[in-house]
């Protein structure tokens, strides 16, 4: 997930300690330290890389354990608003938003001591409280991650924090530079490898944020014909052929997500600003999982629709094919009805599909299929399989 912070509201606060902590945080960006006790290996949860986030158990000084998401798309460590009770006295506020959602006034607090795998984590002087509605209890952001060399071994199911002597670069795959940069002048940072996925529709070779909180293979800022995402049956990068890649196109960022990273041994050496990717598989961890974390109705409906296409059972499409497939989705919260529309670069019409299911846990069924022209006028109703 990508989060945005705005610091202009800080000017409304006169608390000297708040500004001092902010300055200290900015200085820390340039001097990451990995000396001292490192967290023990953490298990990678089964849903990570399969549409779900990477999660860990963070421990407070009180001994209370909390489920946090590991998210390099967030510049700071953030607690769920319900935990303000353990964060002490508020020292300021900061407008904050998950990209694509409404802005919230996030309260700022002095960072408490937090632990992972027996080690105290290095954080910036400030943390924030955001209303996640208890879907999870917090986020470990870049203020923590930039201090460590973190390895994600999906094959072994382990997340490792490596000491310098444990990093054997000759065994880690292709090295890509990471650029750690301040955002909006606040004490936060993000990472982006240079020229990754050049030629990807909508990417054009621009740098892509490494976003561990992004469920699909990635995000595109533009270039998908005003559609909401693109499905790539096949894509070749650095001599490796990858299959069934799914990119969202919300229009705000180019990002590389967990579904793609999980196809590799991933080593993120933040102090040395280097990313290593060693391919371990061409397909996703679970080829039956195509979708976005936290949106089960849309995810499962899209999975069903693309599965029909691959079998040659989707009206209006032949089986197989390697060209990018652009898709959009009619937003609704109904767990029993979902509508998508698809097109490719070479055709002028758009094909629409309405899917329904009897219950939230039931199987999807294609109910209607039709085509519209470039002006949105219906030009054809498609026959459904078996009807």
N, C-alpha and C positions, 0 to 999 in steps of 0.2 A: 504494500500500500504506500502511496505517496502522500505525504502531509505537507501543508504549507503553513508557515509561521509569518506573521507580520509584526514588526517591532515598533511601528510608529506609535502605537498606544503606550509604549513604555514612557514616552515623553510626558504622559499625564501623571506619572508617579514620581514622587520626590524622595522616595526611600533611598538613602545613600547606599545601604547595604545591597540593595537590588542591583544598582549600577556597578558596584564593585564586583559583585559575583559575575555579572555579565562580562566585564573586562577580563577577569581571571579566566573565564571560559574561552574567550577569544584568543588569549595567549596560549592556552593549552592546546588549541588546534594545531599549532605549529610544532609542538613538542610531545608527541605521543610516546608513552613509556610502556614497555612490556615486561620490565623486571619485576621480580617478586613472585608470589604464589599465583599459579594459573588455575583456572577452573578445571576440574576433572572432566573426562569425556562425558558427553550427554547423549542419551538415546535420541535418534531422530524419529519423531512420531510418525505413524503409518500414513496419515493423511497428507503430510508434507510432500509437495511435489506431485500430488495426485488431486490437486485442486484446493487443498487446504493449506493453512499457514504452518510455518515452523514454530513450534512452541517449546518452552522450557519452564521449569519450576524455579522461580526466584524466591529466595528466603529473606525476610526482614530480620532486623536485630531481635525482634520479639520472638522469633522462631516461626512466625506465620509464613506459610508457603502460598505463593500466588502463581497462577498460570499467565505467563507473559508471551507475547509474540516477538520473535526476533525479526526486526524490520529495518533494513538499511535504507528504506525509503522515508523513514522518519528521522529528522535531524536531532531529535532529543528523546530522552526517556520520559515516558508519559504513564501516569497512573489513571485507573478508572476513577471517576469523580466520587464514587462511593468510598474511596480510600483516603479522602481528604482528612478523615478523622485521625489517621496515623502520620500525617505529613506535617503537623504543627501549624505554625502561624503563616498565613498568606503574606507574601512580600511583593506581590504585584499581579498584573494580568497580561495576557498576550492573546490577541486574536489567532485562532488556530482552526484548521479544517482539514479533514480528509478530502483529497481532491475530488471535486464533483458533488460535495455535500455542503450544507450551510455552515457558515462561520459560527464558532462558539467563542465565548470569552473564557479562555482557559486560565485558571488560577495558577500562579507560580509559587513554588516553595523551595526552601533549601533542601538539597538532595539528602535523603536519609542513607544510611549504610544499607546496601543490598548485596546479597551473596548468591553465588551460583557454583555448584559443584565444590563446595567447601572453601571457595575463595571470595574475598570481597572484590566486587567489581569497581573499576574506575569509571566515574561518571563526571559530568560537568557539575558546577556548583548548584545549578538549578534543575528542578524537574517540574513537570506540569500535570494538571489534572484535567481530564477530558471525559465527556460522557460517552463511554463505549456501550452503555446500557448493559453492562456486565456480560457482554458476549465473551469478553476476556478481560483480565484484570489489569493489563498494562502492556507497554511496548518497551523493549530494549532497542534503543535507537542508535544512530551513528555516534552520539557522544560517548557511548560505551564501546561500540565495535571498532572505532578507529584506533583504539589502544592495543588491539590484539591481532594476531595472525589466526584466522578462523578457518578450519577445514571442514567441509561437508562431504562425508563419505556415504552416499546413499546406498551403495552396494553393501557396505558393512552395517549401515544404519547407525552411524556414529557422527556426532559433532565434536570436533576436537579444537582445543586452544593450544597452539604449538609454540614452543620456545624456539629461539633462533637456531640452535643446534639441531632441532628436529626438522628443519626445512631443507630437504634435499631437492633443489630446484630441477635437477636432471630427471626426476621421476614424476613431476607434477604436470606435465603437458605444456601446452602453449602458454607463454607469458604475455600478458597484456598490461599496459600501463593503467593505473588507476589515478584519477585526478580528484583529490580531495579539495573542495572549495567551500568558502563561506557562502551562505545564502541569506540575502536580504540584510546582511550586516549583523545577524544574530550569532550566538555561539553554537552553530550547528554546521554540518557538512554533508555532502553527498558524494557519490562515486560514479564515475563513468569511464568505461574503456574507450579508447579511440578507435573509430572506424570499425565498429563491430556490426556485422550483418549488413555491410554495404550492398545496396541493390534490393533490399527487402522492400516490398511495396509500402510506401509511406515513410520509410526510414531514410533512404537516400544516402546512406553512409554516415549519418550524423551520430555523435556519441549517444550511448544509451545508458541510462541510470541502472545500476545493479540494484534491483528492488526485491529483497527477500520476502517482502510482504505481498508481492504480486502473484496471484494464483496461476494465471495462464502462462504461456511461454513468453509473453511480453505485452507491451503497450506501444501504440503508435500515435504520434501527435496529429498526423494528417496524411493525406494521400490515398485514402480508401474510398474515393468517390462519394464522400459524405455518408458512408456506411459506418456501422458501429464496430466492425471488426473484420478480420480476414483469416481464413483457414487455408493453410498451405499443406497439400497432400505430401509434398516433397520439397526439400530445400537443401542445397549443397553449400557448405561453408568450410573453408580451410581443408578441402579435400574430403570432408566427412558428409555423408548423406543423412539428413534427418527427415523423419516422417511425421505427418499429422501434427503440424504446429498450429497453435491457436493464439492469435494476437487480438487484443481489444484495441479499439481506436477511440478513446474518450476525448481526444483532441487537446490534451494538456501536456503530454510528456512522451518521450521515447524511453522505454524501460525494458529491461530483460528480467523475466520473472522466474519463479521457482520451478515451474514445469519444465522449462528448458534447462536450467541449471542442474536439475536432478538427473539429467542424462549424462552427467560428468562427475568426476572427482573434482570438487571445487575447493581451491585454496585462495583465500582472500587475505593477503599479507598487507594489511592496512598501514602499519608503520613504514613499510618499504614501498608502499603505493604500487603494488603489483598484484594482478589477478592471474591465477593459473587455472586453465580448463583442460582436463584430460578426458576425452570422450570415453564413456563406458557402454553406451547403448545408443542406437539410432532413434528408437521410438520412446514415447513417454513411459514413465514407470508403470502406468496402468492405462493401456490403450482404450479401455472401456470408459475412462473418465475424461470427458471433454467438457469444460465449463469453468465457471468462476466460483471461487470460494465464497460461501455464505449466501449463494443464490441458487438453492437446490432445484427449484422449479424450472428456472431458465436453463440451468446446467443440464439437468436430466433430459429436458425437452430438446435441447440442442444436440446432445449426445444421440438421442433417438433419431433425429432428423438426419444428421451426418452419417449415422449407421445405415439408414435406408439408402442414402446416396451411394455409399460404398458397395452395397449389395445390388445396386441397380434397380431398386424398388421405389425410388423417389420420383414421382411424376415430373416430367420435364427435364430430367438429367440422366445421363448414361453412367454406368458404373466406372470407377477408376477416374483417370484424368489427373494431370499434374498442375494444371493452372490454378492460380489463386482464386478462392471463392469468397466473395464479399458478402457479409451478412449484416442484417439489422434486426432489431427486436422491438416489438411494441411493448413498452413498459407497462406492466401491471403487477399487482401483488397477489393475483389469483393463483393459487397453487394447482388449480385444476384446468387452467386454460392458458396457452401461450401461443403467440403469433410471431413468425419470423418471415423475412423476405431475403432472397438470395439473388446474386447476379455475378457475372464474370466480366472481365475487361472487354471481351470480344462481342458481347451481345448488347442490344439496346433496350431490351425489356427486363422487367423484374418479376420474379416468381414468388408468390406469397403462399404461406402454409399456416393453417390454424390447427393446433393440436389440442386434444382434450384428454382427460383421464377421469375415471369415476370417483376416485378418492386421492388424497394427498400421497398415499403410498402405492397407488395403482399404476398400471402400465399405460404409457401414452398411446394414443391412436390418432392417425391423421384424419381430420374431419373435413377439411376443405383445402383446395389448391386452385390458384388462379394466377393469371399474368396481367401486368399493367404496362403501358407504354411509358415513354420518357416524361409524359405530362401527367402520369398517375391515373390514366383512364384504363378501365378494365377492357382487355382485348380478347381474353380467352379463359374459359373455365376448364380445368384439367380433370380428366377421369382418374379416380382413385383406384389403387390396386384391389382386385377382387370384386369390383363393383361394375 
